[in-house]
Amino acid sequence: MDVEQQATAPRPLPGPVDVEQAEAALIEHYPRLVRLGYLVLPPSLGRNRRVLTAHALVQRALPRNRVAADEQAGLAVPAPRGPGGSPGDPGYAYVRLRVLRSALEAGRPRGRWQLPRPGQLPPLLPQVWGLRLFPRSGGADELALDQGLATLSGPGRAAYVLRALELPADRDVRQVLAAAGVEDPGAAVLEADGLRTPPGSRDGSLLESMEFDPCTLQARPTDLMRRRHHTRAALAAVAAAAVCGVLVALPGDGWGPDGAAAPPYAQNAAAQQALDPAKLTKAAPGAWKTADRPGFAAWPARGNRLGDEELLRRALAVWARPGRTVQVTATPGTPSGPAAGPPQLLYAGEVGQAAVVLLHDGLRVVRYAESKDGDTGAAALDFARTDAADAGTATALVVGRADNNVRYLTAPWVDDVSVRDLLKPGDAPIPLHRDADGVTDPTPSPAPGNDCNGWPALHMGGRLVTDLGELAPALLTTGAPAAPRDVSGDGARAGWAHAACHLQTMRGQGVRSVNAWPFAAQQLPGGAGSAEWTCARAETWRGAGSRTLALFQPPGARAGAPATVVARAESTPACGARDPHVLAGVLWKAASGTWYALAAGGGDVRSITASGGVHGTAAGDRLAVPAKAGAQAELSARLADGKRISTLR
């Protein structure tokens, strides 16, 4: 995107769009993409089906593999409208085009004997049974606009929506429509011009209101009588299937011989001990004070239901044999099988409306939850890998989630807990109350897919942690990869304020810690000020699957403004303790209108060379050479030991 120096961040050097880049854009801008799909889909589907179909189209928009640069026709991201304009990310442009194509396909007629197109197929996921979902109702202006959009064709509706929410000029709208397969983009734009727009609000487009937000929904029941008839028919079908299953499962070889395995009715002594509440191990109350490495193994058992053997027995039995009604989740790389022997009890108590048991077997932490009145119909079982935890990564575990709030059981060595918004580094932290067992009051959690208006984190003693949707919060650090340190001081908090929103792309990955390393500060050409280069690296509990982002922050940005992602990589040692080096580049437009290719390296970089669409060499760890808009450059750097490295990818 052509970005002015004092307006928004510059764009990364162009290149292929890979699955990780598209996934990050989809997660970060999920509400925007779903709103786009919802508005372009034909109104004849009805509001409930449009909502579900819009979510399905966005969730199926990821590519299966890397998309080569020559396959990205129409993916050039035009200049944005301003702070609320179209994100300047090739990954976002690619996913947006996929969503737009599918939504337009859903509205095109097909022949009598023609198979449905992919966009016309009913979504397999998400599905909601027994409820109808639809956005909240707006006012008279929103209703008039909705009725007006229903009179437009699919391309006309897409042109109106793109111009109102995404792109600043008709030229850009026509370009994206053509890439989406619209035969006559000009006619679509003219059709959109003919729609009479209600006055609405001067603060923004009416399309940004709740009337057109498929992520903020109301629920109503479906036809209850029809559901009853369908339920009876389903029960009859299940009974017939059960009879057939009994006939098929008559004695015989079945799936084949089991070799040396014992018969199914045999009992294994170690497995039986793992099911006995009396065999559970417990750490001494002060074990953490003398442990060589304070971790979860040194936590004492806490909670007001430690003596409830029935609850503990149910937790162990469900862990060994979860039934079909149990909701089981596991972080990537975490086995969900039974314990090899008696596990350690960390907590058993009531948290809100749930009875919760936390167990530890050396490799994993397991959370079992049921209704506190003993109803096991909605039991849940969560697994998280926590091997080799230490005092920094074993500060807390999640004991409950409800209404986008989370409650933690804190480590016995944590003296105080407070909440801090990472996007407001200058604000004082707010103390968070804990009960006698170390369980905190509910505190807001960063919601998945949010617009990043705030990012709550917790100070636990001197350490800063944040919730990434898993049992163990991720530890946040700063500094060089070889010696990361706790986030303290105004400078470290200000740096994390620009990186915090990108934590959204690291949710659900089994992240153990995230380090933000400000590896270079670069004086921009023409006296424009100093830009900051940061490498944010997320490392996992399982050791593989790391995720690394190179961030560029131009001068003059407000506190909390997200830095621009200029490079990303997965499962690479770069920017980590094993390979503390990094190289990244970006195209930047000065106030004079001149484009520059900027590059910076960290960790013993002695020179940087640009080739391809840009030519230049600079001694040291920074480079700035004039370039043309859209130029593609290949960057390399030489280290102090003579080794050459390339850009993060």
C-alpha positions as CSV (number, residue, x, y, z in Angstrom):
1,M,0.0,0.0,0.0
2,D,1.3,3.5,-0.8
3,V,1.6,4.9,2.7
4,E,2.6,8.4,3.6
5,Q,5.3,8.8,6.2
6,Q,3.1,10.5,8.8
7,A,-0.1,8.6,8.1
8,T,0.2,4.8,8.6
9,A,2.9,2.2,8.7
10,P,4.8,1.1,5.6
11,R,4.3,-2.1,3.7
12,P,6.5,-5.2,3.7
13,L,8.5,-6.1,0.7
14,P,6.2,-8.0,-1.6
15,G,6.5,-11.7,-1.8
16,P,4.4,-14.9,-1.9
17,V,1.5,-15.4,0.5
18,D,1.9,-18.6,2.6
19,V,-0.6,-20.4,4.8
20,E,0.8,-18.9,8.0
21,Q,0.6,-15.3,6.7
22,A,-3.0,-15.9,5.5
23,E,-3.9,-17.5,8.8
24,A,-2.5,-14.6,10.8
25,A,-4.5,-12.1,8.7
26,L,-7.7,-14.2,9.1
27,I,-7.4,-14.4,12.9
28,E,-6.5,-10.7,13.3
29,H,-9.3,-9.4,11.0
30,Y,-11.9,-12.1,11.5
31,P,-14.8,-9.8,12.4
32,R,-14.1,-7.5,9.4
33,L,-14.0,-10.5,7.0
34,V,-17.2,-12.0,8.4
35,R,-19.0,-8.7,8.1
36,L,-17.9,-8.4,4.4
37,G,-19.1,-12.0,3.6
38,Y,-22.4,-11.4,5.4
39,L,-23.1,-8.2,3.5
40,V,-22.3,-9.6,0.1
41,L,-24.2,-12.9,0.5
42,P,-27.7,-12.8,-1.1
43,P,-30.4,-11.6,1.4
44,S,-32.7,-14.4,0.1
45,L,-30.7,-16.8,2.4
46,G,-32.3,-15.3,5.5
47,R,-30.4,-13.7,8.3
48,N,-29.7,-16.9,10.2
49,R,-28.3,-18.8,7.3
50,R,-26.3,-15.7,6.1
51,V,-24.7,-15.5,9.5
52,L,-23.6,-19.1,9.6
53,T,-22.6,-19.1,5.9
54,A,-20.5,-15.9,6.4
55,H,-18.6,-17.6,9.2
56,A,-18.1,-20.7,7.2
57,L,-16.8,-18.8,4.1
58,V,-14.2,-17.0,6.2
59,Q,-13.1,-20.2,8.0
60,R,-12.7,-22.0,4.7
61,A,-10.8,-19.1,3.1
62,L,-7.3,-20.3,4.0
63,P,-5.1,-21.6,1.1
64,R,-3.8,-25.1,1.2
65,N,-0.3,-24.1,0.5
66,R,1.9,-21.2,-0.5
67,V,0.4,-18.9,-3.2
68,A,3.1,-17.8,-5.6
69,A,3.5,-14.2,-6.4
70,D,2.4,-14.7,-10.1
71,E,-0.8,-16.3,-8.8
72,Q,-1.8,-13.3,-6.9
73,A,-3.6,-11.3,-9.6
74,G,-5.7,-8.6,-8.1
75,L,-4.1,-8.9,-4.6
76,A,-2.3,-5.6,-4.7
77,V,-3.5,-3.7,-1.6
78,P,-4.7,-0.2,-2.5
79,A,-4.0,2.8,-0.3
80,P,-6.2,2.7,2.8
81,R,-8.9,5.2,3.8
82,G,-7.2,6.0,7.0
83,P,-6.9,4.5,10.4
84,G,-10.0,2.4,9.8
85,G,-9.3,1.5,6.2
86,S,-8.4,-1.8,4.6
87,P,-5.4,-3.5,6.3
88,G,-2.2,-3.3,4.2
89,D,-1.3,-6.9,4.4
90,P,-1.0,-9.2,1.3
91,G,-2.3,-12.1,3.5
92,Y,-5.4,-10.1,4.3
93,A,-5.9,-9.1,0.7
94,Y,-5.7,-12.7,-0.3
95,V,-8.2,-14.0,2.3
96,R,-10.5,-11.1,1.5
97,L,-10.5,-12.0,-2.2
98,R,-11.3,-15.7,-1.3
99,V,-14.2,-14.6,0.9
100,L,-15.5,-12.2,-1.8
101,R,-15.4,-14.9,-4.5
102,S,-17.2,-17.4,-2.4
103,A,-19.9,-14.9,-1.4
104,L,-20.5,-13.9,-5.0
105,E,-20.6,-17.6,-6.1
106,A,-23.3,-18.2,-3.5
107,G,-25.6,-15.6,-5.2
108,R,-25.1,-16.8,-8.8
109,P,-27.8,-18.9,-10.4
110,R,-27.0,-22.4,-11.6
111,G,-28.6,-24.7,-14.1
112,R,-31.1,-27.4,-13.2
113,W,-28.6,-30.3,-13.6
114,Q,-25.5,-28.3,-12.5
115,L,-23.8,-29.2,-9.2
116,P,-23.7,-26.4,-6.6
117,R,-20.6,-24.3,-6.6
118,P,-18.4,-24.2,-3.4
119,G,-19.9,-21.0,-2.2
120,Q,-23.4,-22.3,-2.7
121,L,-22.9,-25.4,-0.5
122,P,-24.4,-25.3,3.0
123,P,-21.7,-24.8,5.6
124,L,-20.6,-27.9,7.5
125,L,-19.2,-25.7,10.2
126,P,-20.2,-23.8,12.2
127,Q,-23.7,-25.3,12.9
128,V,-26.1,-24.3,15.6
129,W,-28.8,-26.7,16.6
130,G,-32.1,-25.5,18.2
131,L,-31.3,-21.8,17.8
132,R,-31.6,-19.1,15.2
133,L,-28.8,-16.5,15.2
134,F,-29.1,-13.0,13.8
135,P,-27.5,-9.6,14.3
136,R,-29.0,-7.1,16.7
137,S,-31.6,-4.8,15.1
138,G,-30.7,-1.3,14.2
139,G,-32.7,1.8,13.6
140,A,-34.8,3.0,10.6
141,D,-31.7,4.1,8.6
142,E,-30.1,0.6,8.9
143,L,-33.4,-1.1,7.9
144,A,-33.7,1.2,4.9
145,L,-30.1,0.4,3.8
146,D,-30.7,-3.3,4.3
147,Q,-33.7,-3.2,2.1
148,G,-31.8,-1.2,-0.5
149,L,-28.9,-3.6,-0.6
150,A,-31.4,-6.5,-1.2
151,T,-32.4,-4.8,-4.5
152,L,-28.8,-4.9,-5.8
153,S,-27.2,-7.7,-7.7
154,G,-24.3,-9.6,-6.0
155,P,-21.6,-7.6,-7.8
156,G,-23.4,-4.3,-7.1
157,R,-23.8,-5.2,-3.5
158,A,-20.1,-6.2,-3.3
159,A,-19.1,-2.9,-5.0
160,Y,-21.1,-0.9,-2.5
161,V,-19.7,-2.8,0.5
162,L,-16.1,-2.6,-0.7
163,R,-16.3,1.1,-1.2
164,A,-18.0,1.8,2.1
165,L,-15.8,-0.4,4.3
166,E,-12.5,-1.3,2.5
167,L,-11.3,0.8,-0.5
168,P,-10.9,4.5,-1.1
169,A,-11.4,4.7,-4.9
170,D,-13.7,3.2,-7.6
171,R,-10.5,2.2,-9.5
172,D,-9.5,0.0,-6.5
173,V,-13.0,-1.4,-6.2
174,R,-13.1,-2.4,-9.9
175,Q,-9.7,-4.0,-9.6
176,V,-10.8,-6.3,-6.7
177,L,-14.1,-7.1,-8.3
178,A,-12.3,-8.2,-11.5
179,A,-10.0,-10.4,-9.5
180,A,-13.1,-11.9,-7.8
181,G,-14.5,-13.0,-11.2
182,V,-17.0,-10.2,-11.8
183,E,-17.5,-9.9,-15.6
184,D,-18.3,-6.2,-15.7
185,P,-16.9,-4.4,-12.6
186,G,-17.7,-1.0,-14.0
187,A,-21.4,-1.9,-14.3
188,A,-21.3,-3.1,-10.7
189,V,-19.9,0.2,-9.5
190,L,-22.5,2.2,-11.4
191,E,-25.2,0.0,-9.9
192,A,-23.9,0.7,-6.4
193,D,-23.9,4.5,-7.3
194,G,-27.7,4.2,-7.9
195,L,-28.4,3.1,-4.3
196,R,-30.0,5.8,-2.3
197,T,-28.1,5.9,1.0
198,P,-29.9,6.9,4.2
199,P,-28.3,9.8,6.1
200,G,-27.1,7.6,9.0
201,S,-24.3,8.9,11.2
202,R,-21.5,11.3,10.2
203,D,-19.0,9.3,12.3
204,G,-18.8,6.3,9.9
205,S,-20.6,4.1,7.5
206,L,-24.0,2.6,8.4
207,L,-22.5,-0.7,7.4
208,E,-20.3,-0.6,10.5
209,S,-23.4,-0.7,12.8
210,M,-24.6,-3.7,14.9
211,E,-27.4,-4.3,12.3
212,F,-24.7,-5.7,10.0
213,D,-22.4,-7.3,12.6
214,P,-22.5,-11.1,12.3
215,C,-20.2,-11.5,15.3
216,T,-22.6,-9.8,17.8
217,L,-25.7,-11.9,17.7
218,Q,-29.1,-12.6,19.2
219,A,-30.5,-16.1,19.7
220,R,-34.1,-17.4,19.4
221,P,-35.4,-20.9,19.4
222,T,-36.4,-22.7,16.2
223,D,-39.8,-24.4,15.6
224,L,-40.1,-26.5,18.8
225,M,-42.8,-28.8,17.5
226,R,-40.8,-29.7,14.4
227,R,-37.7,-30.3,16.5
228,R,-39.7,-32.8,18.7
229,H,-40.8,-34.7,15.6
230,H,-37.2,-34.8,14.3
231,T,-35.8,-35.9,17.7
232,R,-38.2,-38.9,17.7
233,A,-37.1,-39.9,14.2
234,A,-33.4,-39.6,15.2
235,L,-33.9,-41.8,18.3
236,A,-35.5,-44.5,16.2
237,A,-32.6,-44.3,13.8
238,V,-30.1,-44.6,16.6
239,A,-31.9,-47.6,18.0
240,A,-31.7,-49.3,14.7
241,A,-28.0,-48.5,14.3
242,A,-27.4,-50.0,17.8
243,V,-29.1,-53.2,16.8
244,C,-27.0,-53.5,13.7
245,G,-23.8,-52.7,15.7
246,V,-24.5,-55.6,18.1
247,L,-25.0,-58.0,15.1
248,V,-21.8,-56.8,13.5
249,A,-19.8,-57.1,16.8
250,L,-20.4,-60.9,17.3
251,P,-17.4,-62.8,18.7
252,G,-14.6,-63.4,16.2
253,D,-11.4,-61.9,15.1
254,G,-12.9,-58.4,15.0
255,W,-10.2,-55.9,13.9
256,G,-7.5,-58.6,14.1
257,P,-5.4,-60.3,16.8
258,D,-4.0,-58.0,19.5
259,G,-0.7,-60.0,19.8
260,A,0.7,-59.8,23.4
261,A,-1.9,-57.4,24.7
262,A,-4.0,-58.6,27.6
263,P,-7.7,-59.2,27.0
264,P,-10.0,-56.2,27.4
265,Y,-11.3,-57.4,30.8
266,A,-7.7,-57.7,32.3
267,Q,-6.6,-55.2,34.9
268,N,-3.2,-53.5,34.9
269,A,-1.9,-52.7,38.4
270,A,-0.3,-49.3,37.5
271,A,-3.5,-48.3,35.6
272,Q,-5.6,-49.2,38.6
273,Q,-3.5,-47.2,41.0
274,A,-3.9,-44.2,38.7
275,L,-7.6,-44.4,39.2
276,D,-7.4,-44.5,43.0
277,P,-7.9,-41.1,44.8
278,A,-6.0,-42.5,47.8
279,K,-2.9,-43.0,45.7
280,L,-2.7,-39.3,44.5
281,T,0.6,-37.7,45.4
282,K,0.8,-34.3,47.1
283,A,3.8,-32.0,47.5
284,A,4.6,-30.7,51.0
285,P,3.4,-27.2,51.8
286,G,6.9,-25.7,51.7
287,A,8.5,-27.9,49.1
288,W,8.8,-25.0,46.6
289,K,11.1,-23.2,49.0
290,T,13.8,-25.9,48.8
291,A,13.2,-27.3,45.3
292,D,16.1,-27.1,42.9
293,R,13.7,-25.9,40.2
294,P,10.4,-24.5,41.5
295,G,7.7,-25.7,39.1
296,F,4.3,-27.4,39.2
297,A,5.8,-30.4,40.9
298,A,6.5,-28.2,43.9
299,W,3.0,-26.8,44.2
300,P,1.1,-27.9,47.3
301,A,-2.4,-29.3,47.0
302,R,-5.1,-26.6,47.6
303,G,-8.8,-26.1,47.5
304,N,-11.9,-26.7,49.6
305,R,-12.7,-30.2,48.2
306,L,-9.4,-31.9,48.7
307,G,-11.2,-34.6,50.8
308,D,-14.0,-35.2,48.3
309,E,-13.0,-38.7,47.1
310,E,-16.1,-39.0,44.9
311,L,-15.1,-35.9,42.9
312,L,-11.5,-37.0,42.7
313,R,-12.5,-40.5,41.6
314,R,-14.7,-39.0,38.8
315,A,-11.9,-36.8,37.6
316,L,-9.4,-39.7,37.4
317,A,-11.9,-42.0,35.7
318,V,-12.9,-39.4,33.1
319,W,-9.2,-38.8,32.5
320,A,-8.7,-42.5,31.8
321,R,-11.9,-43.0,29.9
322,P,-13.6,-39.8,28.7
323,G,-17.1,-40.5,27.5
324,R,-18.7,-39.1,24.4
325,T,-20.3,-36.2,26.3
326,V,-17.1,-35.0,27.8
327,Q,-15.6,-31.9,26.1
328,V,-11.9,-32.7,25.6
329,T,-9.3,-30.2,24.5
330,A,-5.5,-30.4,24.3
331,T,-2.8,-28.0,23.2
332,P,-0.7,-29.0,20.2
333,G,1.7,-31.8,20.9
334,T,0.0,-32.8,24.1
335,P,-1.1,-36.5,24.4
336,S,-4.5,-36.9,25.9
337,G,-4.1,-40.5,27.1
338,P,-4.4,-41.8,30.7
339,A,-1.8,-41.3,33.4
340,A,1.0,-43.9,33.6
341,G,0.7,-43.9,37.4
342,P,-0.8,-41.9,40.3
343,P,-0.6,-38.2,39.3
344,Q,0.0,-35.3,41.6
345,L,-3.0,-33.3,43.0
346,L,-2.7,-29.5,42.6
347,Y,-6.2,-28.3,43.3
348,A,-9.7,-29.5,44.1
349,G,-12.3,-26.9,44.8
350,E,-15.3,-24.8,43.6
351,V,-14.7,-22.0,41.1
352,G,-17.9,-20.1,40.4
353,Q,-20.5,-22.7,39.4
354,A,-18.0,-25.5,38.7
355,A,-16.1,-28.0,40.7
356,V,-12.5,-28.1,39.4
357,V,-9.7,-30.6,39.8
358,L,-6.1,-29.8,38.6
359,L,-3.7,-32.8,38.3
360,H,-0.1,-33.0,37.2
361,D,1.8,-36.1,35.9
362,G,5.2,-34.5,35.2
363,L,4.5,-33.9,31.5
364,R,1.0,-32.5,31.5
365,V,-1.4,-30.5,33.6
366,V,-4.9,-31.8,33.4
367,R,-8.0,-29.8,34.3
368,Y,-11.3,-31.6,35.1
369,A,-14.5,-29.5,35.6
370,E,-18.1,-30.4,36.3
371,S,-21.1,-28.6,37.8
372,K,-20.5,-28.1,41.5
373,D,-23.9,-29.8,42.2
374,G,-22.4,-33.1,40.9
375,D,-24.1,-33.0,37.4
376,T,-21.6,-34.6,35.1
377,G,-23.6,-34.1,31.9
378,A,-21.4,-31.1,30.9
379,A,-18.0,-32.3,32.2
380,A,-14.8,-30.9,30.5
381,L,-11.3,-32.2,30.4
382,D,-8.4,-30.0,29.3
383,F,-4.8,-31.1,28.7
384,A,-1.7,-28.8,28.5
385,R,1.9,-29.8,28.2
386,T,4.0,-28.2,31.0
387,D,7.2,-30.3,31.2
388,A,10.4,-28.5,32.4
389,A,8.4,-25.7,33.9
390,D,10.4,-23.3,36.2
391,A,9.6,-20.4,38.5
392,G,8.9,-18.1,35.5
393,T,6.6,-20.3,33.5
394,A,4.8,-22.0,36.4
395,T,3.4,-18.8,37.9
396,A,-0.3,-19.7,37.4
397,L,-2.9,-22.1,35.9
398,V,-6.4,-21.4,34.7
399,V,-9.1,-22.8,36.9
400,G,-12.1,-21.2,35.3
401,R,-13.4,-19.3,32.3
402,A,-16.8,-17.6,32.0
403,D,-18.1,-14.6,30.0
404,N,-14.7,-13.7,28.6
405,N,-13.3,-13.6,32.1
406,V,-10.6,-16.0,33.5
407,R,-9.6,-17.0,37.0
408,Y,-6.2,-18.3,38.0
409,L,-4.6,-20.5,40.7
410,T,-1.3,-18.8,41.4
411,A,1.9,-20.3,42.4
412,P,2.8,-20.4,46.1
413,W,5.8,-18.1,45.6
414,V,3.7,-15.3,43.9
415,D,3.3,-12.5,46.5
416,D,1.0,-10.1,44.7
417,V,-1.1,-10.1,41.5
418,S,-2.1,-7.0,39.4
419,V,-3.7,-6.4,36.0
420,R,-2.1,-4.2,33.4
421,D,-3.3,-3.2,29.9
422,L,-0.3,-3.8,27.6
423,L,-1.7,-1.1,25.2
424,K,-1.5,1.5,27.9
425,P,2.1,1.3,29.2
426,G,1.8,4.5,31.2
427,D,-1.2,3.4,33.3
428,A,-0.6,2.0,36.8
429,P,-1.5,-1.7,37.3
430,I,-4.7,-2.6,39.1
431,P,-4.4,-5.0,42.1
432,L,-6.2,-8.3,41.7
433,H,-7.7,-10.0,44.8
434,R,-6.9,-13.7,45.6
435,D,-8.6,-16.0,48.1
436,A,-6.8,-18.0,50.8
437,D,-6.0,-20.8,48.2
438,G,-4.5,-18.4,45.7
439,V,-7.4,-18.3,43.3
440,T,-7.9,-14.9,41.7
441,D,-11.1,-13.0,41.2
442,P,-12.4,-13.0,37.6
443,T,-10.3,-10.8,35.3
444,P,-10.8,-9.9,31.6
445,S,-9.1,-12.1,29.1
446,P,-8.0,-11.0,25.5
447,A,-11.0,-12.3,23.4
448,P,-10.2,-14.2,20.2
449,G,-10.8,-12.2,17.1
450,N,-11.2,-8.9,18.9
451,D,-10.3,-5.5,17.5
452,C,-7.5,-5.2,20.1
453,N,-8.8,-2.1,21.9
454,G,-7.0,-3.5,25.0
455,W,-4.8,-6.4,26.0
456,P,-5.0,-7.5,29.6
457,A,-1.8,-9.0,31.2
458,L,-1.0,-10.0,34.7
459,H,1.9,-9.0,36.9
460,M,2.7,-11.9,39.1
461,G,5.5,-10.8,41.4
462,G,8.0,-9.3,39.0
463,R,6.8,-11.4,36.0
464,L,4.4,-10.5,33.2
465,V,2.1,-13.1,31.8
466,T,-0.9,-13.2,29.5
467,D,-3.7,-15.6,28.6
468,L,-3.5,-17.1,25.1
469,G,-6.5,-19.4,25.6
470,E,-4.7,-22.3,27.3
471,L,-4.3,-23.7,30.8
472,A,-0.9,-22.1,31.4
473,P,-0.5,-18.4,30.6
474,A,2.4,-17.3,28.4
475,L,5.4,-15.6,30.0
476,L,6.3,-12.2,28.4
477,T,9.9,-11.2,28.3
478,T,12.1,-8.6,26.6
479,G,15.8,-8.3,25.6
480,A,18.3,-10.3,23.6
481,P,17.5,-13.9,22.9
482,A,20.5,-15.2,24.9
483,A,19.4,-13.3,28.0
484,P,15.7,-12.4,28.1
485,R,14.6,-10.5,31.1
486,D,11.3,-9.6,32.8
487,V,9.3,-6.7,31.4
488,S,9.9,-3.8,33.7
489,G,10.6,-0.2,33.1
490,D,8.9,2.3,30.8
491,G,11.0,1.4,27.7
492,A,10.2,-2.3,27.9
493,R,6.5,-1.7,28.4
494,A,6.4,0.8,25.6
495,G,7.9,-1.7,23.2
496,W,5.4,-4.4,24.2
497,A,2.6,-1.9,23.7
498,H,3.4,-2.0,19.9
499,A,3.8,-5.8,19.8
500,A,0.8,-6.9,22.0
501,C,-1.9,-7.0,19.4
502,H,0.1,-9.5,17.4
503,L,-0.2,-12.0,20.3
504,Q,-3.6,-12.8,18.7
505,T,-1.8,-14.9,16.0
506,M,-0.2,-17.0,18.7
507,R,-3.3,-18.3,20.5
508,G,-3.9,-22.0,20.8
509,Q,-0.3,-22.9,19.8
510,G,0.9,-24.3,23.1
511,V,3.0,-21.2,23.7
512,R,5.3,-21.2,26.7
513,S,6.9,-17.7,26.4
514,V,7.1,-14.8,24.0
515,N,10.1,-12.5,23.9
516,A,10.1,-9.1,22.3
517,W,13.6,-8.1,21.2
518,P,14.2,-4.5,20.0
519,F,17.1,-5.4,17.8
520,A,17.7,-2.1,15.9
521,A,16.8,1.6,15.9
522,Q,17.2,3.2,12.5
523,Q,17.4,6.9,11.6
524,L,15.1,7.4,8.6
525,P,16.2,9.3,5.5
526,G,15.4,13.0,5.3
527,G,15.5,13.5,9.1
528,A,12.1,11.8,9.5
529,G,13.1,10.4,13.0
530,S,14.0,7.0,14.3
531,A,12.2,3.8,13.5
532,E,12.2,0.8,15.8
533,W,12.7,-2.8,14.7
534,T,11.5,-5.6,17.0
535,C,11.6,-9.4,16.7
536,A,8.8,-11.1,18.6
537,R,9.4,-14.9,19.1
538,A,6.9,-17.3,20.7
539,E,8.4,-20.6,21.9
540,T,6.2,-23.6,22.8
541,W,6.2,-26.1,25.6
542,R,6.9,-29.0,23.1
543,G,10.0,-27.3,21.6
544,A,8.8,-27.3,18.0
545,G,6.3,-25.0,16.3
546,S,7.9,-21.6,17.3
547,R,6.4,-18.5,15.7
548,T,8.6,-15.5,14.9
549,L,7.5,-12.0,13.7
550,A,9.7,-9.1,12.6
551,L,8.0,-5.8,13.4
552,F,8.6,-2.3,12.1
553,Q,7.4,0.8,14.0
554,P,7.9,4.3,12.3
555,P,8.3,7.3,14.5
556,G,5.4,9.4,15.8
557,A,3.0,6.4,16.4
558,R,0.7,6.7,19.4
559,A,1.3,4.4,22.4
560,G,-0.4,1.1,21.8
561,A,-0.5,1.4,18.0
562,P,0.4,-2.1,16.6
563,A,3.7,-2.2,14.7
564,T,3.7,-3.5,11.1
565,V,4.5,-7.1,10.5
566,V,7.2,-7.1,7.8
567,A,8.2,-10.8,8.1
568,R,7.1,-13.9,9.8
569,A,8.4,-17.5,10.1
570,E,7.5,-20.7,11.9
571,S,9.7,-23.5,13.3
572,T,12.9,-21.6,12.8
573,P,15.7,-21.0,15.3
574,A,16.3,-17.4,14.1
575,C,15.8,-14.7,16.7
576,G,16.1,-17.4,19.4
577,A,18.8,-18.5,21.9
578,R,20.2,-21.1,19.4
579,D,20.4,-18.5,16.5
580,P,20.4,-15.0,18.0
581,H,20.4,-13.3,14.5
582,V,17.7,-11.7,12.4
583,L,17.3,-9.7,9.2
584,A,14.2,-8.0,7.9
585,G,13.3,-5.3,5.3
586,V,10.4,-3.0,4.4
587,L,9.4,-0.5,1.8
588,W,8.9,3.0,3.2
589,K,7.7,6.2,1.6
590,A,9.1,9.5,2.8
591,A,7.1,12.7,3.1
592,S,8.9,13.9,-0.1
593,G,7.3,11.1,-2.0
594,T,10.5,9.1,-2.4
595,W,10.4,5.4,-1.7
596,Y,13.1,3.6,0.2
597,A,14.1,0.0,0.8
598,L,14.9,-0.2,4.5
599,A,16.6,-3.1,6.2
600,A,18.0,-3.9,9.6
601,G,19.8,-6.8,11.3
602,G,20.4,-7.9,14.8
603,G,23.0,-10.0,16.4
604,D,26.6,-9.4,15.1
605,V,25.4,-8.2,11.6
606,R,28.3,-6.5,9.9
607,S,26.9,-5.6,6.5
608,I,23.7,-5.8,4.5
609,T,23.2,-6.2,0.8
610,A,20.1,-5.7,-1.4
611,S,19.7,-7.2,-4.8
612,G,17.0,-8.0,-7.3
613,G,14.6,-5.0,-7.7
614,V,16.8,-2.9,-5.4
615,H,20.6,-2.7,-5.4
616,G,22.7,-1.4,-2.5
617,T,25.2,-2.4,0.2
618,A,25.7,-0.9,3.6
619,A,28.3,-1.5,6.3
620,G,26.8,-2.2,9.7
621,D,23.4,-3.5,10.7
622,R,21.2,-1.0,8.8
623,L,20.5,-0.2,5.2
624,A,18.4,2.5,3.4
625,V,18.5,2.9,-0.4
626,P,16.1,4.6,-2.8
627,A,13.6,2.2,-4.5
628,K,10.5,2.2,-6.7
629,A,7.0,1.5,-5.3
630,G,6.3,-2.2,-5.4
631,A,10.0,-3.1,-5.9
632,Q,11.0,-6.6,-4.8
633,A,14.4,-7.0,-3.1
634,E,16.4,-9.9,-2.0
635,L,18.3,-9.1,1.3
636,S,21.3,-10.9,2.8
637,A,23.6,-10.0,5.6
638,R,27.1,-11.0,6.7
639,L,27.9,-11.8,10.3
640,A,31.1,-11.1,12.2
641,D,32.2,-14.7,11.7
642,G,31.7,-14.5,7.9
643,K,28.4,-16.5,7.8
644,R,25.7,-15.1,5.6
645,I,22.0,-15.0,6.6
646,S,18.8,-14.1,4.7
647,T,15.6,-12.4,5.7
648,L,13.3,-14.0,8.1
649,R,10.9,-16.3,6.3
